[in-house]
Amino acid sequence: MKPALFWPLAALLGAAIVILVLNLLERDVYEHGELAPPSPGNNVDDQDPIFQRLRPREFVHTCPSCGECRHPYEIVENRRLMSLRDRDGWYRLFWARDETYHYDDPVYLAAGYQNRTADDPSGTWLIRARIGPPAHAPSAPHACPEIPGERAWVYELLALDRPMEESRGELQALVYRSRDGNRPPALYLGWRLSGTMEHTLSPCPCGKP
């Protein structure tokens, strides 16, 4: 082999080995992660312990006749969406492209985040409830304030390397311990209220004849 060709060929061979090793080392395991978002509708079990802590129980307002009206909430939507972005490195060559994996369970999202190329954990949790009739017995007709027919709470996913702080409005859902060194020793996942919505104001039915 001519000396002039040796070093270019050696460089190409070395680059090929580096690319091969990097591809072999890349761990892309996104168990229960879907490339398409979950189907529309509720996807959180009513017995989910975090839902039980977030679940609204009753709507309370003052009334000139009753003093205080208590209305039970009826949950009409309970939907949790989470995602991770898988960022492929340059060494994937023609196959390099970002992919987004969708989850409805934070445990699997935390496991997927252990991949070296996983990034941008994000998510929202929508809880929407209808306000039912007052819990107390019917009273004489009277003017009663307007109340919303529905209320909704939107929570954002938090993925931190420290425990949640309730003083900041953070609700911790789980702690995922990492052993492979790609991430901090512990990943704390939780939720924080990002907004509320009210719909269809109308007089409270407790004063209707």
Rosetta silent file (secondary structure, phi, psi, omega in degrees, C-alpha in Angstrom):
SEQUENCE: MKPALFWPLAALLGAAIVILVLNLLERDVYEHGELAPPSPGNNVDDQDPIFQRLRPREFVHTCPSCGECRHPYEIVENRRLMSLRDRDGWYRLFWARDETYHYDDPVYLAAGYQNRTADDPSGTWLIRARIGPPAHAPSAPHACPEIPGERAWVYELLALDRPMEESRGELQALVYRSRDGNRPPALYLGWRLSGTMEHTLSPCPCGKP
SCORE:     score description
SCORE:     0.000 S_00000001
   1 L     0.000  136.410  179.207    0.000    0.000    0.000 S_00000001
   2 L   -68.613  139.118  179.413    1.249    3.407   -0.877 S_00000001
   3 H   -56.038  -32.749 -177.860    2.110    5.551    2.160 S_00000001
   4 H   -66.005  -24.008 -179.538   -0.058    8.342    0.775 S_00000001
   5 H   -93.047  -17.563 -173.775   -3.144    6.074    1.046 S_00000001
   6 H   -61.438  -52.221 -174.077   -2.405    4.587    4.451 S_00000001
   7 H   -68.040  -41.187  174.761   -3.418    7.507    6.644 S_00000001
   8 H   -60.407  -41.804  179.066   -6.682    8.356    4.815 S_00000001
   9 H   -66.585  -39.188  177.762   -7.720    4.684    4.945 S_00000001
  10 H   -63.375  -39.639  178.807   -6.730    4.453    8.605 S_00000001
  11 H   -64.579  -42.941  178.771   -8.788    7.553    9.351 S_00000001
  12 H   -63.945  -41.964  178.591  -11.824    6.105    7.541 S_00000001
  13 H   -64.642  -42.518  178.466  -11.461    2.792    9.360 S_00000001
  14 H   -62.480  -42.359  178.152  -11.121    4.565   12.708 S_00000001
  15 H   -62.691  -41.096  179.303  -14.217    6.674   12.015 S_00000001
  16 H   -63.044  -39.914  179.097  -16.176    3.563   11.054 S_00000001
  17 H   -65.727  -43.275  179.160  -15.152    1.837   14.289 S_00000001
  18 H   -60.707  -45.947  179.773  -16.159    4.873   16.372 S_00000001
  19 H   -62.261  -41.639  179.445  -19.539    5.063   14.643 S_00000001
  20 H   -63.263  -45.637 -179.119  -20.102    1.327   15.131 S_00000001
  21 H   -63.272  -43.939 -179.988  -19.183    1.470   18.827 S_00000001
  22 H   -62.537  -39.250  177.944  -21.412    4.497   19.460 S_00000001
  23 H   -67.104  -38.622  179.161  -24.351    2.769   17.778 S_00000001
  24 H   -68.569  -31.658 -178.481  -23.795   -0.399   19.800 S_00000001
  25 H   -79.530  -20.125 -177.073  -23.599    1.580   23.046 S_00000001
  26 L   -70.558  126.309 -178.289  -26.793    3.511   22.400 S_00000001
  27 L  -107.547  106.816  179.076  -29.605    2.069   24.511 S_00000001
  28 L  -111.945   83.154  178.840  -33.032    2.850   23.078 S_00000001
  29 L  -121.639  107.594 -179.732  -35.491    1.064   25.352 S_00000001
  30 L  -120.695   72.090 -176.727  -38.778    2.891   25.773 S_00000001
  31 L   -61.092  131.534 -179.377  -40.979    0.255   27.345 S_00000001
  32 L    62.827   13.697  172.605  -44.688    1.076   27.009 S_00000001
  33 L   -88.911  132.608 -177.825  -43.773    4.260   25.133 S_00000001
  34 E  -113.218  142.433  178.897  -45.935    4.840   22.072 S_00000001
  35 L   -76.070  -16.589  175.915  -45.070    6.936   19.035 S_00000001
  36 L  -109.169  143.147  178.200  -48.718    8.030   18.799 S_00000001
  37 L   -59.634  154.731  177.390  -50.509    9.875   21.634 S_00000001
  38 L   -58.622  153.580  178.726  -52.983    7.809   23.677 S_00000001
  39 L   -60.475  152.777  179.238  -56.513    7.569   22.335 S_00000001
  40 L   -58.127  153.887  176.869  -58.957   10.287   23.467 S_00000001
  41 L   115.213  175.957 -179.884  -60.752    9.780   26.763 S_00000001
  42 L   -66.587  140.294  179.311  -60.003    9.118   30.401 S_00000001
  43 L  -140.048   18.393  177.373  -56.826    7.126   31.032 S_00000001
  44 L  -120.618  128.831  179.837  -56.253    7.376   34.803 S_00000001
  45 L   -67.004  141.469 -179.768  -57.759    4.871   37.199 S_00000001
  46 L   -61.140  -23.772 -178.456  -59.996    6.387   39.879 S_00000001
  47 L   -90.304    2.507  176.772  -57.958    4.547   42.522 S_00000001
  48 L   -55.374  125.870 -174.015  -54.674    6.128   41.400 S_00000001
  49 H   -62.841  -34.302  178.569  -53.175    7.461   44.684 S_00000001
  50 H   -72.162  -38.081  175.351  -52.051   10.765   43.167 S_00000001
  51 H   -60.758  -39.358  179.413  -55.467   11.302   41.592 S_00000001
  52 H   -62.127  -29.050  177.759  -57.037   10.726   45.006 S_00000001
  53 H   -80.869  -30.347 -179.510  -54.889   13.590   46.348 S_00000001
  54 H   -88.659  -22.353 -171.641  -55.709   15.893   43.440 S_00000001
  55 L   -58.703  127.074  174.937  -59.361   14.968   43.086 S_00000001
  56 L   -73.021  137.085 -175.997  -61.761   17.839   43.898 S_00000001
  57 L   -97.957  -47.939 -177.985  -64.348   16.745   46.447 S_00000001
  58 E  -155.004  152.854  176.164  -66.896   19.546   46.666 S_00000001
  59 E  -101.837  125.537 -175.699  -67.609   23.098   45.589 S_00000001
  60 E  -120.080  133.224  175.661  -68.518   25.386   48.506 S_00000001
  61 E  -146.482  159.300  179.808  -69.994   28.892   48.279 S_00000001
  62 E   -81.790  150.081 -178.410  -71.918   31.252   50.543 S_00000001
  63 E  -136.679  133.596 -177.556  -75.672   31.653   50.172 S_00000001
  64 L   -63.083  -23.551 -178.817  -77.825   34.465   51.697 S_00000001
  65 L  -100.902  -46.242 -175.354  -80.455   31.949   52.774 S_00000001
  66 L   -85.436  -18.738 -175.947  -78.608   28.700   53.428 S_00000001
  67 E    88.205  -54.962 -179.619  -75.428   30.276   54.774 S_00000001
  68 E  -150.260  128.219  177.819  -73.246   27.778   52.963 S_00000001
  69 E  -107.679  132.396  177.186  -73.936   25.572   49.966 S_00000001
  70 E  -117.933  124.325 -178.568  -71.901   22.434   49.372 S_00000001
  71 E  -117.849  122.462  175.789  -71.999   20.799   45.953 S_00000001
  72 E   -68.757  147.426  175.610  -70.317   17.430   45.265 S_00000001
  73 E   -90.366  142.373  171.290  -68.118   17.234   42.189 S_00000001
  74 E  -113.988  117.415 -177.659  -68.720   14.630   39.490 S_00000001
  75 E   -71.734  125.698  179.427  -65.541   13.812   37.556 S_00000001
  76 E  -114.695  -16.336  176.195  -66.213   13.906   33.803 S_00000001
  77 E  -150.128  133.443 -178.253  -62.636   13.895   32.467 S_00000001
  78 E  -144.828   91.920 -169.416  -59.434   12.507   33.945 S_00000001
  79 E  -131.960  126.633 -177.414  -56.662   12.482   31.365 S_00000001
  80 E  -121.848  125.158 -179.317  -52.900   12.353   31.864 S_00000001
  81 E  -127.152  131.797  179.124  -50.465   12.761   28.958 S_00000001
  82 E  -138.325  156.395 -178.854  -46.669   12.569   29.171 S_00000001
  83 E  -152.379  157.879  173.238  -43.889   12.387   26.619 S_00000001
  84 E  -130.478  147.557  174.526  -40.140   12.031   26.092 S_00000001
  85 E  -106.074  128.204  176.212  -38.065   13.070   23.100 S_00000001
  86 E   -98.286  111.233 -177.405  -35.451   10.620   21.825 S_00000001
  87 L   -99.743  108.645  179.023  -32.672   12.623   20.197 S_00000001
  88 L   -74.001  141.417  178.719  -30.525   10.471   17.939 S_00000001
  89 L   -77.559  168.700 -179.206  -26.838   11.386   17.709 S_00000001
  90 H   -59.714  -27.299 -175.213  -24.976   12.272   14.534 S_00000001
  91 H   -71.964   -7.276  175.212  -23.496    8.786   14.452 S_00000001
  92 H   -78.299   -6.013  174.964  -26.878    7.323   13.470 S_00000001
  93 H    52.356 -118.948 -173.765  -26.141    8.809   10.040 S_00000001
  94 H   -70.114  -14.592 -178.581  -29.113    8.258    7.708 S_00000001
  95 H   -98.447    2.970 -176.011  -31.317    6.991   10.565 S_00000001
  96 L   -74.514  116.561  173.542  -30.760   10.016   12.794 S_00000001
  97 L  -163.734  150.508  178.766  -34.038   11.706   13.654 S_00000001
  98 L   -76.438  143.768  175.157  -35.887   12.752   16.785 S_00000001
  99 E  -131.116  144.112  178.164  -38.794   10.630   17.985 S_00000001
 100 E  -109.662  125.044  178.304  -41.378   11.448   20.632 S_00000001
 101 E  -104.516  134.586 -176.345  -42.607    8.669   22.910 S_00000001
 102 E  -108.120  144.061 -177.751  -45.934    9.083   24.688 S_00000001
 103 E  -136.748  157.127  168.782  -46.895    7.641   28.075 S_00000001
 104 L  -120.701    0.468  179.642  -49.850    7.576   30.438 S_00000001
 105 L  -125.541  122.219 -177.253  -47.911    6.110   33.397 S_00000001
 106 H   -64.560  -23.317  179.137  -45.094    8.116   35.047 S_00000001
 107 H   -62.925  -45.877 -179.041  -43.223    4.941   36.060 S_00000001
 108 H   -71.631  -32.317  175.030  -42.564    4.010   32.435 S_00000001
 109 H   -63.781  -43.568  179.221  -41.690    7.587   31.543 S_00000001
 110 H   -62.240  -39.256  178.003  -39.090    7.626   34.341 S_00000001
 111 H   -66.122  -41.752  179.251  -37.648    4.335   33.074 S_00000001
 112 H   -65.943  -29.082 -179.100  -37.468    5.650   29.512 S_00000001
 113 L   -68.830  -12.063  177.836  -35.700    8.793   30.723 S_00000001
 114 L   -74.826  -13.618  174.900  -32.727    6.630   31.704 S_00000001
 115 L   -63.561  139.025 -177.330  -31.814    6.356   28.022 S_00000001
 116 L   -62.042  -29.715 -177.433  -28.786    8.508   27.253 S_00000001
 117 L   -96.091    3.273  179.000  -30.540   10.150   24.305 S_00000001
 118 E   -76.225  143.264 -176.363  -33.850   10.819   26.134 S_00000001
 119 E  -154.415  166.782  172.336  -34.700   14.472   26.694 S_00000001
 120 E    54.422   55.900  172.654  -37.515   16.930   27.430 S_00000001
 121 E   -64.920  128.731 -178.622  -39.798   14.996   29.806 S_00000001
 122 E  -148.508  163.914  179.337  -43.087   16.865   29.745 S_00000001
 123 E   178.110  161.041  174.989  -46.730   16.280   30.462 S_00000001
 124 E  -135.432  152.754  177.757  -50.135   17.626   31.445 S_00000001
 125 E  -132.451  117.134  179.743  -52.924   16.241   33.580 S_00000001
 126 E  -105.638  124.231  173.688  -56.466   17.501   33.012 S_00000001
 127 E  -120.917  117.535 -177.827  -59.126   16.892   35.647 S_00000001
 128 E  -119.753  134.635 -175.043  -62.563   18.228   34.718 S_00000001
 129 E  -135.355  143.490  173.712  -65.549   18.035   37.024 S_00000001
 130 E   -93.117  139.403  179.263  -69.243   18.895   36.859 S_00000001
 131 E   -88.549  119.575 -176.284  -70.744   20.651   39.879 S_00000001
 132 L   -83.185 -178.479  178.332  -73.719   18.688   41.159 S_00000001
 133 L   -66.489  159.366 -178.684  -76.833   19.839   43.043 S_00000001
 134 L   -60.742  148.543 -176.751  -76.433   21.072   46.617 S_00000001
 135 L   -78.957  -21.302 -177.003  -76.014   18.392   49.243 S_00000001
 136 L   -81.845  168.887 -179.287  -78.435   19.972   51.722 S_00000001
 137 L   -67.460  154.698  178.417  -82.220   19.568   51.720 S_00000001
 138 L   -56.312  146.009  179.359  -84.314   21.875   49.497 S_00000001
 139 L  -121.952  173.909  178.687  -85.021   25.317   50.956 S_00000001
 140 L   -62.676  151.104 -179.856  -87.574   28.024   50.312 S_00000001
 141 L   -56.292  137.650  179.708  -87.131   29.922   47.019 S_00000001
 142 L  -163.045  163.395  177.092  -84.534   32.668   47.264 S_00000001
 143 L   -77.493  129.695 -178.722  -81.919   34.476   45.196 S_00000001
 144 L  -129.328  145.256 -176.600  -78.668   32.554   45.145 S_00000001
 145 L   -60.138  160.835  174.776  -75.328   33.541   43.553 S_00000001
 146 E   -76.213  144.281  177.592  -74.226   32.215   40.194 S_00000001
 147 E  -133.050  156.129  177.758  -71.895   29.237   40.189 S_00000001
 148 E   -73.101  147.590  175.563  -70.004   27.489   37.363 S_00000001
 149 E   -77.578  -30.093  178.879  -71.505   24.370   35.850 S_00000001
 150 E  -139.989  154.960  171.741  -68.052   22.851   35.364 S_00000001
 151 E  -136.040  151.363  179.591  -64.525   23.430   36.588 S_00000001
 152 E  -137.157  145.469  178.622  -61.222   22.109   35.232 S_00000001
 153 E  -123.725  131.718  179.141  -57.722   21.877   36.684 S_00000001
 154 E  -116.818  123.404  179.552  -54.623   21.557   34.524 S_00000001
 155 E  -110.912  146.290  176.309  -51.390   20.256   36.103 S_00000001
 156 E  -106.464  145.984  179.464  -47.920   20.273   34.555 S_00000001
 157 E   -75.376  137.994  173.877  -45.396   17.469   34.965 S_00000001
 158 E  -114.699  132.319  175.304  -42.282   18.170   37.026 S_00000001
 159 E  -127.801  102.863 -170.975  -39.098   16.136   36.553 S_00000001
 160 E  -123.440  163.455  174.895  -36.507   17.266   39.110 S_00000001
 161 L  -101.666   20.079  178.517  -33.284   16.060   40.692 S_00000001
 162 L  -141.114  159.881  177.143  -34.517   17.083   44.157 S_00000001
 163 L   -62.696  152.850  177.401  -37.522   16.225   46.334 S_00000001
 164 L   -70.794  153.216  178.713  -40.729   18.156   45.720 S_00000001
 165 L  -121.423  115.420 -178.886  -41.621   21.066   48.001 S_00000001
 166 H   -62.899  -27.920  178.956  -45.280   21.497   48.914 S_00000001
 167 H   -64.002  -21.324  176.586  -44.598   25.144   49.759 S_00000001
 168 H   -95.970    6.765 -178.267  -43.980   25.668   46.039 S_00000001
 169 L    79.086   20.591 -177.702  -47.191   23.888   45.102 S_00000001
 170 E   -97.252  131.079  178.336  -45.316   20.730   44.053 S_00000001
 171 E  -113.810  113.732 -176.672  -46.909   17.322   44.589 S_00000001
 172 E   -76.843  132.714 -179.525  -44.459   14.432   44.453 S_00000001
 173 E  -102.469  -43.166  179.836  -45.696   11.332   42.620 S_00000001
 174 E  -161.690  163.350  174.424  -42.692    8.999   42.653 S_00000001
 175 E  -122.291  125.058 -179.379  -38.928    8.713   43.021 S_00000001
 176 E  -109.840  119.240 -179.013  -37.043    6.680   40.415 S_00000001
 177 E   -88.085  128.702 -178.640  -33.596    5.446   41.452 S_00000001
 178 L  -103.010  143.388  179.826  -31.040    5.236   38.649 S_00000001
 179 L  -121.217  -10.665 -172.735  -28.119    2.795   38.566 S_00000001
 180 L   -94.027   -2.259  174.193  -26.603    3.233   35.111 S_00000001
 181 L    82.241   -2.379  177.742  -25.025    6.659   35.601 S_00000001
 182 L   -73.028  -24.000 -174.730  -26.756    8.369   32.684 S_00000001
 183 L  -131.161  171.982  172.695  -28.841   10.479   35.066 S_00000001
 184 L   -57.148  158.881 -176.544  -28.703   11.816   38.616 S_00000001
 185 L   -55.923  -29.007 -179.639  -29.054    9.099   41.273 S_00000001
 186 E  -138.939  137.647  175.053  -32.722    9.928   41.759 S_00000001
 187 E  -112.506  123.756 -179.407  -35.390   11.396   39.485 S_00000001
 188 E  -102.844  120.304  178.045  -38.342   13.016   41.249 S_00000001
 189 E  -109.903  139.511  179.887  -41.559   13.161   39.252 S_00000001
 190 E  -165.820 -166.993 -173.472  -44.570   15.152   40.340 S_00000001
 191 E  -136.445  150.567  175.976  -47.204   17.700   39.419 S_00000001
 192 E  -140.261  135.399 -179.424  -47.883   21.401   39.871 S_00000001
 193 E   -63.784  127.078  179.720  -51.121   23.264   39.153 S_00000001
 194 E  -110.345  -15.501  179.290  -50.691   25.430   36.067 S_00000001
 195 E   178.377  160.019  176.099  -54.228   26.734   35.586 S_00000001
 196 E  -131.585  157.301  179.133  -57.951   26.419   36.238 S_00000001
 197 E  -139.141  146.668  175.799  -61.008   27.004   34.074 S_00000001
 198 E  -127.275  148.214 -176.087  -64.689   27.581   34.791 S_00000001
 199 E  -135.592  145.718  166.754  -67.620   27.172   32.418 S_00000001
 200 E    57.843   73.836  175.438  -71.296   28.124   32.181 S_00000001
 201 E   -72.420  134.301  177.720  -72.143   30.380   35.101 S_00000001
 202 E  -154.391  157.980 -178.839  -75.738   30.036   36.267 S_00000001
 203 E   -58.852  143.836  176.840  -77.691   30.595   39.533 S_00000001
 204 L   -61.573  134.173 -176.839  -77.232   27.928   42.178 S_00000001
 205 H   -74.187   -1.260 -175.198  -80.285   25.595   42.029 S_00000001
 206 H   -68.093  -21.991 -178.376  -80.705   25.518   45.817 S_00000001
 207 H  -100.001    8.252 -179.498  -83.098   28.509   45.675 S_00000001
 208 L   -76.277  142.115 -179.791  -85.302   27.285   42.853 S_00000001
 209 L   -68.461    0.000    0.000  -88.979   26.720   43.708 S_00000001
